[in-house]
Amino acid sequence: MLTRLEVQGFKNLLDVKIEFGPFTCIAGTNGMGKSNIFDAIEFLSYLSSDTLVEASQRVRGASGLRGGDPRDLFWDGYRDHRHRIKLAAEMVVPAEVEDDLGTPAQATTTFLRYEVALGFEPPVKEGSIGRLSLLGEELRHITRGEAPKHLRFPHSASRFRNAVLRGERRGGPFLSTESRESGTVINVHGDGGSRGKPQPRAAARAGRTVLSTVTTNDYPTILAARREMQSWQRLALEPSALRAPDGFAAPRSLRADGGHLAATLYRIANESVGNHHGSDPDAVYARVANRLSDLIGVGVKGVAVELDQIREVFTLFMEERGDLRLPARALSEGTLRFLALCVLLEDPSFTGLICMEEPENGIHPANLPAMLNLVRDLAVDPSEAPGGNNPFRQVIVNTHSPWLVQLCDPADLLLADVRRHGGLRGKAVQSLALLPFHDTWRAAASQATFSMADVLAYLAAPVGAQLRLPLDIAE
């Protein structure tokens, strides 16, 4: 669970600090750059697995495409000045993980702060585009005593916080940066604290973050941080992927684009026997159908996955109340996206952080309350301990929809705004800021907040509206 993100020098995020709870909605106009928050989170996830070159190529560039020039990632990256990105993430990590060989590992402590600093090395010859360089890296623990100041969203201390924050560390950091005559060194410290000699890694020669190189259970807490960051993903559900049937050999977990929907639902339904639901496949299908029936205008009688033994494929069907059976390929885009989220809601193995762009796309305004309720229900309930019936999931969405803003709890909202900032070389510049609603839990840690006056455009009818509710009905 990502509880705090700090970004300096990444795209249009000159200096942004954000606190997250189980569910967060970022609202802002088109073209403001609010998607760059997702890019920063995604970039951290890539850095936990890939080389610096691969991670930089996987993030959207200035053109919106991936695989661009690394300078696209830096604030004002094409000017001749020192390029530097600094990212920091405070997170609750899983207590138990597996290494790349399948061996279990137990984290010493589960509340951590990770920092990484990256620079840019210009091209050394014609025809090259330069590359990222590792400038520093740290991983430190946050003690139980400090936890209430860091986990500020409303939650149960006895049930939620005590369940997710485990262990304690009495030594120093797990990763630390040291300047030596030979250059910058990243020290890897064991879980034993001060006992044992740290393992130095030269930053100048590193082609990847040091955290991403930890693949075995020799450093279990660093490995747990890596696994947590690897679970952060951007969910971009594509109709073509959602509509496709799955072969029997297909993976049975939903892809970020919605692929393998039929195989995933089949797996969830057939794993349900004897699990925490204590149900059978028909009960799982019934719960998905009941949730799908929340959509106005969609008369759902049932949902099921059928096996074609001859073609060896799974096909997802929806049966309407008029006894019309429709395969997934015949469903509307909005219905398919809603259906995919209903399936994820039933999957206790699907955990981690989910970023979603504009979940209102393809959804009729009358169905937005059902969509928002479903997205919120995907997130963990912080009044209870995480478990099979309360998967440890976190959801962040962004939107420009007035409807969604009006439906959100103000405590869950962050308003994207462009503000003047000190900038580089003392010159004032415009950069993105995320503002919490005044008098909500995030407001105390923020220098600036927003009020109702700042979101009038989301609350009032647009200028020139031709159809309006009569005053007696509107009141």
N, C-alpha and C positions, 0 to 999 in steps of 0.2 A: 504494500500500500504506500503510495507516494503522498506524504503529508505536507511537504514543502518543496518548492522548486525555485531556484535562484538562477537567473540567466543574465550574463553580461557579454555584450558584443556579438550576439548571434542574430544575424539578419536584422530586423528592425527592433529587436529586443535589446536595447542598450543597457538597461539596468532594471530588471523586473524581478520582483519577489512575490510569490503566490503561495497561499496556504490552501490545501485541499482537504475536503472531507470525503465521506463515502460517495456523495453525488455533488457535482458542480456543473453549472451551466454558464458558459461564457457568451455574452450577447454583444453584438457589435455590427456595424454596417459592413457591406461588401467592400473588399479591397483594403481593409484596415490592417490586415496582417495577423488577425487572431489565430489563423491556422498555423502560424509560426510557433505558437505554444505547443501544438501537437508535434510539429517538426522537431522542436527541442527535446521533447520527451522521447520521440521515436529515435532521435540521434543518440541519446543516452543508451537506449536499448540496443541499437546497432553497435555502439562502442563496447558493449559488454560481450559481444560475440565475434565481431568482424575486425579486420585490420583497419587502420585509420583511413587508408585509401578506399577500401570497400564501404566503410561507414559513410564517408563523405559522398560517395557516388550514389548511395541509396536514398539520401535525403533529397527532397525537391529542391531544385535550383531556382534561380531568379525567374526563369521562364515557366516555372511550374512543372518542368520535366525533371526526371532523375538522371544522374550521370553527368552533371554539368561541371563547371569550373569550381574548385574548392573555395575560391574567393567569394562565391555566391553565399557562403555560409557566414561570412564575417560582416560586421557592421561597416558600411562604406568600404567594402572589400577591394574596390578597384582603384582607390587612391593610394598614394605613396606615403604610408605611415605604418606604424607597428600594428600588426594584426594579432588580435588575441581574443579568444573565447574562453570564458570561465563558466562552468556549469556546476551547480551544487544541488543535491537531492537528499532530503531527509525521508527515510522510509522504514516501514515495518517489514521485516523479511521473514520468510518461513523458518520455523525452528528446525525442521527436519527436511533435508534435501538428499538427492542422489548425485554422485559425481558422474563424469562421462563414461565411467566403466560400470555404472549401476550399483556402486557401493554406497551405503547410507552414510550421511554425515550429519552431525548435530551442532548447530550454531551455538557459540558461547553466549551470545546476547542477540536480541532481535530488533533493537531500535538503533539505527545507524545513520550516519551522515557521510555521504560520498561527495568528493570534489575532484574535478578534473580541469586542467588548464591546457589549452591547445594554441599553438602558433601556426604561422604560415611560412614555409620556405619557398622562395621564388624559384621559378624554373632555372635550371643550370645550363640548358641548351635550347636552341630554337626548336619549336614544335612540341614542347612539353608545357604543362599547365601548373607546375608547382605541386606542393603536397602539404598535408598537415604534419605538425610535429608535436610531440608530447612534452609539455613544459613542467607539469607537476600533477600529482595524484595523491589523494588522502582518503582514508576510510577510518572513521572514528565512531565510538559508541556514544549513545545518549543514555544517561543513567535513569533508573526508575524515579529518582528524586527530581530530575529535570523534566521528566515526561509530561506532567500536567501543563507545563509552559509551552510544550511543543505540540501536544495533541489537544488543540483548543476547540475542535468541533464538539458539539454535544454528544456525550456517550456515557455509558455506564462504566464507572471505574471498577466496580467489583466483578461485573460479568464480562465486559468487552476488554478493557485495558489490561486487566490482570491475566486475561486469556491470551492476548497477542504479544504482550511484553514479557519475555522470559529471560532468565539468566542475568548475569551481571559481570562486568569486566573490571578488574582492579588495576590492570596495566595500562599501557599507552595505546596508540593507534594500531590498526591492523595494516594500514598502508601509510607511509609518510614520505615526504620529499625532503631531500638533503642536498645542499650545495657543497661540492668538493672541488678541489683544484682540478681534478680531471673532468669536471662537469656535473650536471645535475643527476642525482641518483634517486630512484624510487625504492625505498626499503619495504620489504615484505616481512611482517612480524607474525609470529605464530599465535595461536589462541592461548598459549600459556602465559601471555603477558610479558613481563620483563625477562622471564626465563628463556634462554636460547638466543642465539645470535641471529640478527635480522639478515635476510637475504637481499643484497643490493642488486638492482637492475638499472643499467645505464639508460637514462631517458633519451639521450641523443640518438641512440641506435635502435630505440624501440619502434617497431612498425605497428604497434597496437597498444592499447592500455594494458597495464600490468594486471588489473582485475580480470581482463578477458583471458589471461593466460592460465588462470587457476582452474584446472579441470579435474583435480582429484581431491579426496577428502583430507589431504594434508593440512589444508587451511580452510576448515569448515565454515567459518563465519564469512570470509571473503567469498567463498563459493555460494553461500546463501544470498549474499548481496547480488552476486552475478545472476543467480536464478531469478531473483525478484525482478531485476531490470529486464531480463529476457522475457518476462511475462507481460511487459507493457506493449500494447499493440494498438494500432489504429484499425478500427472496424469500418471498412468501406464496402458495404454490401452491394454487389452488382447483380442486376436481374438475370443476365446470361448465366452467371455462375450458380445462382439460386435455382434456376429452372432445369439445370442439367441433371439427368439421372446418374447414378453412381454404379460402377461395376463392383462386383463382390470383393475385388482386391483393393478397392479405393480406401484411403484413410477414413477413419470413422470419427473424426473431429472436425468441427467447422473451421474452414479457412477464413482469413480476414476478409476475403471478398464474398463470403457466403457459400463457397464451394463445399460439396459433400454434405449438403443439408439432409438429403434422404438417408444416407448412410449413418449420419450422426444421430438422427431421431430414432432410427432402428436400433442402434447400439444402446441409447439411453433407455428405450422402452424395454429391451430385453435384459438389460442389466438391473432393472428396477426390482426384479423378483428377489426378495430377501434383503434388499438394501434399506436405507433409512425410510423410504416411502412405504415399505411393506406392501407393495401393490404388484400389479401385473401389467403386461404391455397395454392392454385395453384401457387401464386406468390412466397411464401416461398419455396415450392418445386423447383420452377424454379431457384431461386437464389442458392440453394444448388447444383442443377444439373449443373448450369453454372460454379460454383467454382470447382466442381468435374471434369468438362471437361478440367480444366487446366492441368490435368495429361496426359502426352503424352502416347499414347497407350491405353487409356481408352475412348472409344467412347460412351459418355453419351448423351442419348436423354431425359431422365427424371428420377426423383426420386419421390417416393410416399410411404405413409404408408397405408396399407390396413387393414380393420377390418374384422375379421372372427367372425361373430355373433354366429355361432354354437360352435366353440371351445373357443370363448371369448379371442382372442389373437390379438395383433398388429403384423404385419409383414412388414418389410421394403423391398421394391423392387427397383432395378435399371433397367431401360430400356436402352439397347444399341441402337445405330443408325441402326443396322440391325434388329430391332424389337425383339431382344431376351430379355426376361424379366428374371432377376436373383434375387432371394431372397438374403438377407444379408449373409446367411450361405454359399452361393456359391461364394462370392467375395474374392479376395486375401487379405492377411493381410495388405499390404501397402494401398490398396484402402480403406479398412475398417477404418484404423487409420485416413487417410485423410478425409474420410466421417464424422467421429466423430468430428473432429475439425471444419469442415464446419457447422455442426449442432450447436456446441458451439458458433460459430461466429454469428449465428442467434438468440441466446438466451440472451436478455438483462438482464435477472434475474441472469445470471451466472456471478458473480463478485468475486473479491478477487485475491489471488496470486496462480498461477499455476506453479508447478515445473515439468519439463518433462525431462526424461532420453533419450538421443539419439533419437531425433525425426526422424533421417534419417533411422532408422531400417526398413527394408522391402520396402524401396523406391528406385527406379531405379535412378542412378545418373542424368539422364536427367530430372527427376521430382523434384530434390532437390530445385531448385529455387522456384517452385510452393509451396512446403512444407514450406520453410523458409518464403516466403511472407505471407502465411496463418497464421503461428505462430506469426509473427510480427503484423499482422492485428488483432489478438486476443487481443493484448495489447492496453490500452487506448492511444489515440492521445493527447499528452501533449500540443499541440498548440490550443486545443479547450477545452471547459468546458465539464466534464463528464456528461452523460445523457443517454437517451434511445438510441440515435444513436451513442453514444460513451461510452459504458459501462466501469466502473471503474475497469479494469482488469490489472493485471501485469503478465508477463511471464518470467520465468528463465529456460533456457535449459542448459544441458551439452552435450558435444560431443567429439569424437576423430576423426571425419571425416574431412579430408583435404578439401573436397568439401564444407562443411558447413563453415569452417573457411574462405575459399577464398570468399564465397558469403556474409559473414557478414560485416556490417559496422564496421570498426575498433573501433569506439567509443562504440560499443555494446559488444566488446570482453573483456574477462578476461582470461589470460593465467595461468593455474594451473602449478605450479612449486614447486619443493622441494628445500628448502633453509636451510642453517645452522641458528640455533637460539640459544640464550643463554641458554635455557632449564631450567631444575630444578637443584638446588644445584650448579649453576654456570657451569654446564657441557654442552658443545655444543652438540646439537642434530639436526637431520633433521626433518623438519616439513613442512606442506603444506603452500604455499603462493599463493595468487591470484594477478596477475600483470595486470594493465591496459596498453593499448597501449600508447606510448609516445605522448604528445601534444593533448590528448583527455581530456574530462571534468573530468574524474576521476583521471588523472595523478597528478594534483596539490595537492591532498590530500594524495598521495601515495609516500613513500620513494623510491620505486623501480618500474620500468616500463619495458615493453618489446618493442623491435623494430623488424623490418623485419628480422634481423639476427637470432632472437630467434625462428622464426616460419618457417625456411627454410624447415624443414621436411614436413610441411603442403603445401608448395608451389612448391616443386620440385618433379619430378618423382622418385619413389622409386629405390633404388639401385638394379640393376639386371633386370630392366624393359625390357620385351621382345618386347613390342609394344610401339612405340612412334610416336607422330605427326611429319611429315617431317618439317624441319626447316622453309620452306617457308610458310607452313600452320600455324605453331605455331606462327610465327611472324605476 
